[in-house]
Amino acid sequence: MSETRIIEAEAQSGEQLYRRSLAGLIALTFGLFLLSLIIGPAHLSPVEVFRALFTRDDTASAVWLIVREIRLPRSILAVLVGGALGVSGAALQGYLRNPLAEPGIIGASGGAALGAVLAFYFGLSYAIPFAVPFAGLLGAGAAVITVYLLAGHGSRPLTLILAGVAISAFTAALTSLTLSLSPNPFAMSEVVFWLMGSLADRSMNHVYLAAPLILAGCALLLTLGRAIDGLSLGEDVAANLGVNLRRTQILLILGIAMSVGAATAVAGAIAFVGLIAPHILRPFTDGRPSRTLSLSFFGGASLVIAADCLIRVITPERELNLGVLTALLGAPFFLVLILRMRGRDFA
C-alpha cells in the first residue's frame, strides 16, 4: 500500500472514530437526561415521568409539578452548564496550548461569583427577583472586559493568562472581603452555599435567563475549530494559514464570557468539569483539537448530569453541593495529570 493510501486510511479511521464517539456521547447525554428526570426523593416510575412531560395542562397533579417544575429545569440546566464548561475548557486549552487551562483562568467564574456575592451582601437577592444571576452576569462581563483591556488587543496567550490570573485573584480577594464584612450570618451562609455550586431549586426562569447566553457563547466557540487547529502548530504557522489571531482571541473571550458567565450565574461554581472533559475525550479526536470542542460539550454535559444524579442517590435527605462533588472527583484527576506531565518532563 502506498504512503498516500496509508494516510487516507488513517484519516478515514480517525473520522469514523470521532463520529462514533460523538454519537455515543449524544446518546449518553440523552440517556442521563432521562435518568435525571426519574431519580429523586419522590419515587416516580418512567411511565409517570413521560406522561407528565407530554401532558399539556395537569397542574393539579403532584407528579406533573415535580417533573415539570422541579426536575425538568434542573436537568436542562445540567446539560447547559456542563456543556458550557466543557466546550470552554476545550477552547481555552486549544488556544493557549496549555493542557491545564480551564474556563476560570480568564476571570469569568470569579467575576460572576463576585457579582452574585455583592447581590447577597446588599440585600438585592431579597428585594429583586433573579438579582443574583443578573448580578453574576454583570460581574462576569466586567471581569472579562477588564482582562481583555489589561492584556491588550491581539496579545499573546501568555499575556492573556497573566491578566486572567490577576483578575481572578482580585475578584477572589474581593469575594472573601465581602464575606468577612457581611453583618448578617444568614446571608453569609446563603453566599457560601451558592459559591459551592448547585442546581437545586432552579426554575424554568433560570433556564430562560441562561440558555440564550450559554447557547450563543458555545456557538461562538464552536466556530473557532479551524483557528484552534492552526494554533496547535504555532502562532506563526496559524497566521500563515490565514487565521486572524485578533479575531480569534475576541471571539474566544466573548464566547467564554457569555457561556461560563451565564453558567456560573445560575449554578454557582462548578469546578474541574472544563478541565476533565477535554482530557478524557482527546484520545478520540485523532489529534485534531477542533474535534475536542463538540465532544467536550456533550462530555461536560454528561459529567454534570451524572454528578447531579449521584448526589441525589448518595445524599437524598440533604443533598451534597454539586460543586463539592465535582471538586472531589476532579482533584485526584488533576493530580494524576500533573504527575503524568512531570513524568514526560523527566523522560
C-alpha positions as CSV (number, residue, x, y, z in Angstrom):
1,M,0.0,0.0,0.0
2,S,1.4,3.4,-1.0
3,E,2.1,6.1,1.6
4,T,-0.7,8.2,0.3
5,R,-3.3,5.4,0.8
6,I,-2.0,4.7,4.3
7,I,-2.5,8.4,5.2
8,E,-6.0,8.4,3.7
9,A,-6.9,5.2,5.5
10,E,-5.7,6.6,8.8
11,A,-7.6,9.8,8.3
12,Q,-10.8,7.9,7.4
13,S,-10.3,5.7,10.5
14,G,-9.9,8.9,12.7
15,E,-13.0,10.4,11.2
16,Q,-15.1,7.3,11.9
17,L,-13.8,7.2,15.5
18,Y,-14.7,10.8,16.0
19,R,-18.3,10.3,14.6
20,R,-18.9,7.2,16.7
21,S,-17.6,9.0,19.8
22,L,-19.8,12.0,19.1
23,A,-22.9,9.8,18.5
24,G,-22.2,7.8,21.7
25,L,-21.8,11.0,23.8
26,I,-25.1,12.4,22.4
27,A,-26.8,9.1,23.3
28,L,-25.2,9.1,26.7
29,T,-26.3,12.7,27.4
30,F,-29.8,12.0,26.3
31,G,-30.0,8.8,28.5
32,L,-28.6,10.6,31.6
33,F,-31.1,13.4,30.9
34,L,-34.0,11.0,31.1
35,L,-32.5,9.3,34.1
36,S,-32.2,12.7,35.9
37,L,-36.0,13.1,35.4
38,I,-36.6,9.8,37.2
39,I,-34.2,10.0,40.1
40,G,-35.2,12.0,43.2
41,P,-36.6,11.8,46.7
42,A,-40.1,11.2,45.3
43,H,-40.1,7.8,43.6
44,L,-41.6,8.1,40.2
45,S,-41.9,5.4,37.5
46,P,-40.7,6.1,34.0
47,V,-44.3,5.9,32.8
48,E,-45.3,8.6,35.2
49,V,-42.4,10.8,34.2
50,F,-43.1,10.5,30.5
51,R,-46.9,11.1,31.0
52,A,-46.1,14.3,33.0
53,L,-43.7,15.5,30.3
54,F,-46.3,15.2,27.5
55,T,-49.4,16.2,29.4
56,R,-50.3,19.7,28.3
57,D,-52.1,21.0,31.4
58,D,-52.3,19.0,34.6
59,T,-51.1,21.4,37.2
60,A,-53.2,19.8,39.9
61,S,-51.1,16.7,39.7
62,A,-48.2,16.3,42.1
63,V,-46.3,14.2,39.6
64,W,-46.7,16.9,36.9
65,L,-45.4,19.6,39.3
66,I,-42.4,17.5,40.4
67,V,-41.4,16.7,36.9
68,R,-42.2,19.9,35.0
69,E,-41.4,22.5,37.7
70,I,-38.5,20.8,39.7
71,R,-36.7,18.1,37.8
72,L,-37.0,19.4,34.2
73,P,-35.4,22.8,34.8
74,R,-32.7,21.2,36.8
75,S,-31.9,18.6,34.1
76,I,-31.9,21.2,31.3
77,L,-29.5,23.4,33.3
78,A,-27.2,20.5,33.9
79,V,-26.9,20.0,30.2
80,L,-26.3,23.6,29.5
81,V,-23.9,24.3,32.4
82,G,-21.9,21.1,31.7
83,G,-21.8,21.8,28.0
84,A,-20.7,25.4,28.5
85,L,-17.9,24.4,30.9
86,G,-16.7,21.5,28.7
87,V,-16.5,23.4,25.4
88,S,-15.0,26.5,27.1
89,G,-12.3,24.3,28.7
90,A,-11.5,22.7,25.3
91,A,-11.4,26.0,23.5
92,L,-9.0,27.5,26.1
93,Q,-6.7,24.5,26.2
94,G,-6.5,24.6,22.4
95,Y,-6.0,28.4,22.1
96,L,-3.4,28.6,24.9
97,R,-1.8,25.3,24.1
98,N,-1.9,24.5,27.8
99,P,-3.5,21.2,29.0
100,L,-4.1,22.7,32.4
101,A,-6.2,25.6,31.2
102,E,-9.8,25.8,32.4
103,P,-12.6,28.3,32.0
104,G,-11.9,30.2,35.2
105,I,-8.5,31.3,34.0
106,I,-9.7,34.4,32.3
107,G,-11.8,35.6,35.2
108,A,-15.4,34.8,34.1
109,S,-16.1,32.5,37.0
110,G,-14.5,34.8,39.6
111,G,-16.4,37.8,38.3
112,A,-19.7,36.0,38.3
113,A,-19.1,34.8,41.8
114,L,-18.2,38.3,43.0
115,G,-21.3,39.8,41.4
116,A,-23.6,37.3,43.0
117,V,-22.0,37.8,46.4
118,L,-22.5,41.5,46.2
119,A,-26.2,40.9,45.4
120,F,-26.5,38.9,48.6
121,Y,-24.4,41.4,50.6
122,F,-26.6,44.5,49.6
123,G,-29.8,42.6,50.1
124,L,-30.8,42.7,46.4
125,S,-31.4,38.9,46.4
126,Y,-34.4,39.5,48.7
127,A,-35.7,42.7,47.1
128,I,-35.4,41.9,43.4
129,P,-36.3,38.6,41.7
130,F,-33.3,36.9,40.0
131,A,-31.0,39.6,41.2
132,V,-28.3,37.0,41.9
133,P,-28.0,35.6,38.4
134,F,-28.2,39.1,36.8
135,A,-25.5,40.4,39.1
136,G,-23.4,37.3,38.3
137,L,-23.8,38.0,34.6
138,L,-22.7,41.6,35.1
139,G,-19.8,40.6,37.2
140,A,-18.6,38.0,34.6
141,G,-18.9,40.6,31.8
142,A,-17.0,43.2,33.8
143,A,-14.2,40.8,34.7
144,V,-13.7,39.5,31.2
145,I,-13.7,43.0,29.7
146,T,-11.0,44.0,32.3
147,V,-8.9,41.0,31.3
148,Y,-9.1,41.9,27.7
149,L,-8.2,45.5,28.3
150,L,-5.3,44.5,30.5
151,A,-4.0,42.0,28.0
152,G,-4.3,44.4,25.1
153,H,-5.5,44.0,21.6
154,G,-4.1,40.9,19.8
155,S,-2.0,40.0,22.8
156,R,-0.1,36.7,23.1
157,P,-1.7,33.8,25.0
158,L,0.8,34.2,27.9
159,T,-0.3,37.8,28.4
160,L,-3.9,36.8,28.4
161,I,-3.2,34.1,31.1
162,L,-1.4,36.6,33.3
163,A,-4.2,39.1,33.0
164,G,-6.8,36.4,33.8
165,V,-4.9,35.1,36.8
166,A,-4.5,38.7,38.2
167,I,-8.2,39.5,37.8
168,S,-9.2,36.0,39.2
169,A,-7.1,36.6,42.2
170,F,-8.5,40.1,42.7
171,T,-12.2,39.0,42.4
172,A,-11.5,36.2,44.8
173,A,-10.0,38.6,47.3
174,L,-13.0,40.9,47.0
175,T,-15.3,38.0,47.4
176,S,-13.5,37.0,50.6
177,L,-13.6,40.6,51.8
178,T,-17.3,40.8,51.2
179,L,-17.9,37.6,53.2
180,S,-15.8,38.8,56.1
181,L,-17.7,42.2,56.2
182,S,-21.1,40.6,56.0
183,P,-23.2,41.7,59.0
184,N,-25.8,39.1,58.5
185,P,-24.7,35.5,59.3
186,F,-27.7,34.1,57.5
187,A,-26.8,36.0,54.3
188,M,-23.3,34.7,54.7
189,S,-24.5,31.1,54.9
190,E,-26.5,31.6,51.7
191,V,-23.5,33.0,49.9
192,V,-21.3,30.2,51.0
193,F,-23.9,27.7,49.9
194,W,-24.3,29.4,46.5
195,L,-20.5,29.5,46.0
196,M,-20.3,25.7,46.4
197,G,-22.4,25.3,43.3
198,S,-25.8,23.6,43.0
199,L,-28.7,23.0,40.6
200,A,-31.3,22.5,43.3
201,D,-34.4,24.8,43.4
202,R,-33.8,26.2,39.9
203,S,-36.9,27.0,37.8
204,M,-37.6,27.5,34.1
205,N,-37.0,31.2,34.6
206,H,-33.3,30.4,35.3
207,V,-33.3,28.3,32.1
208,Y,-34.8,31.2,30.1
209,L,-32.2,33.5,31.5
210,A,-29.1,31.4,31.0
211,A,-30.0,29.3,27.9
212,P,-29.7,32.1,25.2
213,L,-26.3,33.3,26.5
214,I,-24.9,29.8,27.0
215,L,-26.0,28.6,23.6
216,A,-24.8,31.7,21.9
217,G,-21.4,31.5,23.6
218,C,-21.0,27.9,22.8
219,A,-21.9,28.5,19.2
220,L,-19.1,31.2,19.0
221,L,-16.6,28.8,20.5
222,L,-17.5,26.0,18.1
223,T,-16.7,28.3,15.1
224,L,-13.1,28.5,16.3
225,G,-12.3,24.9,15.3
226,R,-10.1,25.8,12.2
227,A,-8.3,28.5,14.1
228,I,-7.5,26.2,17.1
229,D,-6.2,23.5,14.7
230,G,-3.9,26.1,13.1
231,L,-2.7,27.4,16.5
232,S,-1.7,23.9,17.5
233,L,1.1,24.3,15.0
234,G,2.2,27.7,16.5
235,E,1.0,31.3,16.1
236,D,3.3,32.0,13.1
237,V,2.1,28.9,11.2
238,A,-1.5,29.7,12.1
239,A,-1.1,33.3,10.7
240,N,0.4,31.9,7.5
241,L,-2.6,29.6,7.2
242,G,-4.9,32.7,7.2
243,V,-6.0,32.6,10.9
244,N,-6.9,36.0,12.2
245,L,-5.4,35.9,15.6
246,R,-7.0,39.0,17.0
247,R,-10.5,38.0,15.8
248,T,-9.9,34.5,17.3
249,Q,-9.0,36.0,20.6
250,I,-12.0,38.3,20.7
251,L,-14.4,35.5,19.8
252,L,-12.8,33.2,22.4
253,I,-13.1,35.8,25.2
254,L,-16.7,36.7,24.2
255,G,-17.8,33.1,23.9
256,I,-16.4,32.1,27.3
257,A,-17.7,35.3,29.0
258,M,-21.2,34.5,27.7
259,S,-21.3,30.8,28.3
260,V,-19.3,30.4,31.5
261,G,-20.6,33.7,33.0
262,A,-24.2,32.6,32.5
263,A,-23.5,29.1,33.8
264,T,-21.8,30.4,36.9
265,A,-24.5,33.0,37.4
266,V,-27.3,30.4,37.7
267,A,-25.4,27.4,39.1
268,G,-22.5,28.8,41.2
269,A,-19.0,27.5,40.9
270,I,-18.8,24.0,39.3
271,A,-15.2,23.0,39.5
272,F,-13.0,20.8,37.2
273,V,-15.6,20.0,34.5
274,G,-13.8,22.2,32.0
275,L,-10.5,20.6,32.8
276,I,-11.5,17.0,32.9
277,A,-13.9,16.7,29.9
278,P,-11.4,17.7,27.2
279,H,-8.7,15.4,28.6
280,I,-10.9,12.4,28.8
281,L,-12.1,12.9,25.2
282,R,-8.9,14.0,23.5
283,P,-7.9,10.4,22.6
284,F,-11.0,10.2,20.4
285,T,-10.2,13.2,18.2
286,D,-7.3,11.8,16.1
287,G,-5.1,14.6,17.1
288,R,-7.3,17.4,15.9
289,P,-8.1,20.0,18.6
290,S,-11.2,21.3,16.8
291,R,-12.9,17.9,17.3
292,T,-12.4,18.2,21.0
293,L,-14.9,21.2,21.1
294,S,-18.0,19.3,20.1
295,L,-17.1,16.2,22.0
296,S,-16.4,18.3,25.2
297,F,-19.8,19.9,25.0
298,F,-21.6,16.6,25.4
299,G,-18.8,15.2,27.6
300,G,-19.2,18.1,30.0
301,A,-23.0,17.8,29.9
302,S,-22.8,14.1,30.7
303,L,-20.4,14.7,33.6
304,V,-22.6,17.3,35.3
305,I,-25.8,15.3,34.8
306,A,-24.1,12.2,36.2
307,A,-22.8,14.1,39.2
308,D,-26.2,15.7,39.8
309,C,-27.9,12.3,39.7
310,L,-25.2,10.8,42.0
311,I,-25.7,13.4,44.8
312,R,-29.4,12.7,44.7
313,V,-28.6,9.0,45.3
314,I,-25.9,9.2,47.9
315,T,-27.4,12.0,50.0
316,P,-31.1,12.1,49.4
317,E,-32.0,13.7,52.7
318,R,-29.6,16.6,52.5
319,E,-28.1,17.0,49.0
320,L,-24.4,17.4,48.7
321,N,-23.5,20.5,46.7
322,L,-22.7,19.8,43.0
323,G,-19.5,21.9,43.0
324,V,-18.2,20.0,46.0
325,L,-18.7,16.6,44.3
326,T,-17.1,17.7,41.1
327,A,-14.1,19.0,43.0
328,L,-13.8,15.8,45.0
329,L,-13.8,13.8,41.7
330,G,-11.7,16.3,39.7
331,A,-8.9,17.0,42.2
332,P,-7.5,13.4,42.0
333,F,-7.7,13.5,38.2
334,F,-5.8,16.8,38.2
335,L,-3.1,15.4,40.4
336,V,-2.7,12.3,38.1
337,L,-2.5,14.6,35.1
338,I,0.3,16.7,36.8
339,L,2.3,13.6,37.7
340,R,2.0,12.3,34.1
341,M,3.2,15.6,32.7
342,R,6.1,15.6,35.2
343,G,7.0,12.1,34.1
344,R,7.2,13.2,30.5
345,D,9.4,16.2,31.5
346,F,11.9,13.9,33.2
347,A,11.8,11.2,30.4
